[in-house]
Amino acid sequence: MKNMSLELKWSHILEYTDKNVIDYTKDIAGIYRLSFKVPDKKIVFYVGQAEEIQTRLLQHRQDSESSECIKNMVMRNKCFFRFAYLKNQDDRDCSESYLYDYYAPRCNLKKPTSEPCVINLT
């Protein structure tokens, strides 16, 4: 693990709808996580990063989404998203890696290659 820690400003947890993505995000670089709710907690099923978060979150909701796992999760469950803007690519890489290690999301097909850095989750 990288010997660094980042304090991110996370959004509130929002229902994953096109309207919420458009109303609450901007096309700014950052990281995000997608989840669904079970009775006692939310399960993160995907973590990612993008140079344009709004565009990327909307792409995941389209029929053309290439990940069958994400497509099925969004179709079958009430899903949620949370994001944090993060301009620096190295910071996004290590943050995404930390989220991957922490949540072990079922829809991420491969482990990020960057060394994780410690980030806050809320």
N, C-alpha and C positions, 0 to 999 in steps of 0.2 A: 504494500500500500504506500502511496506517495506520502511523504512527510509534510502534508499540508492540509488545511481545513478551510472550507468555504462556507460562509453564512449566506444562504440563499433566501430571497424574499418570495415565498410560495404564494400562489393564488389560493383563494378559497377552493374547496372541493365543489365542483360544479357538475350538474347533470350533463352528460355528453350528448348534446343536441346541436344541430347546425346553428340554431339561434344563439345559444350560449357561446359557441365558439366565435361567432361573428361579433356578438355584443361584448365579450370579455377579453378577447385576445387581439393582438396586433401581429403583423408580419415582422416580428423581431426574433432574433436568434435566442434559443433557449433549450431547456429540457422539459420533458413532460412524462406523465404516467397515466395509464388507463386502468380503470378498475370496475368491478361490479360488487354488489352488496350481497352478503349472506347474512343470516339473522343477527350475528353478533359483531361482524366486522366487514371491512371492504377488502377484497382480494385484488391485488395488482396483477393484471395479466399481460401488460406490455409497458415497456419503458423505451423512450426514444429521445432524440434530439433533432433539431431542425434549424436552418438559418431563417426560416419563416414559419413560425409556429402555427399561425392561423391557417395558412395554406395546407400544411402537413396534417393538422387535425381534421380539416375538412376532407382531405384525400382519403383518410382512413374510413370515412363514413360513406364513401361512394361505392357503387357496384363494381367499379374497376379496381378496388383494393386487391392487391396481389396475395395478401396473407389470408388464407382460408380461416385460420384461427381467429384473427381479429374480426373478420367479416362475421363469423358465426357468433362470437361473443357479443358483438354489437347488435346482431339480429335477435338473439335469444334472451338477452338480459338488459335490465335498466343499468346503463353504464355511467361512469363518472370520469372526470379528468381533473388534473391539477398540473400547473406548469410554473416554471420560474424562468424569467429572462436571464440570459447569460451570454454576453457578447463574445467572449474569448473562446476560440475553438478548443484549446487545451483544457480549459475549465469545463466545457461541455463534455469533452471526451472522458475525463476522469470522473465527473459527476454521473454520467450515464453508466459507467462501469460500476460505480458504487451502488447505484440503484439496482442494477442487474444482480450484483452479488447479494444485496440485502433482500430483494423480493423474489428472486428466481422466477421471473415471469414466464408463464407457459407459452406465450405467443412469440417471444423473442427466439429466433431460429439459431442465432449464434451469439456467443459471449463477446462483448466488446474487447478489443485488443489493448486498450489503454490501461495503465495502472490506475486503480481507483484512488480517489482522494476522499477524505471524510467530509460529508455534507450533512446539514440538518434536514430532516424529513418533513418538518412542519413549519 
